[in-house]
Amino acid sequence: MREIIMATAPFDTLKFAKSLREIASITSEQAEGFTVALADAFQDQLVTKSDLKIALLELENRLTVKMGAGAAAIIGVIAAFKFL
């Protein structure tokens, strides 16, 4: 049996496998197989706090650059009008 790390699955894998065995009346091996497959499918879709922090920093940097460029453009326009 392959070990499933609970921290990486967005659901209670033990409870899911137990429900499959008890409610769907399937074998333990099948229940474990379905549980592993579902946990693996979700694995690629999980986002960690680190992922979110990195994305937020990237967005903040992009916004800072755009705000700086916008401010420079406004200053340029004001300076151009002043010398007209």
Steps between C-alpha positions, in 0.01 A plus 500: 500500500627848413514745790293816464625805683197668653647849484505489120144382445220758525274238655512232769635204303442249779136603534457492120641146472288385795187646340577323173538169683189539715257685273603377156595153628826487307817325608767667709741482208254675269419763762869569555556518124219750450625704795858511370380592150280780629770635734749495211253683275457774759874522569575705187216739582611592853644842569727549800543812708844538342344491152257772602771715657714478186205589277409793725856633494510474121174691473622765743818544296305534176267753658793700638663516156174604332427763766853635464467520123163670535641754746793573269261553208285740702807697610612515138163634387495760777856609413408524130200723576709718727742579218233575238 
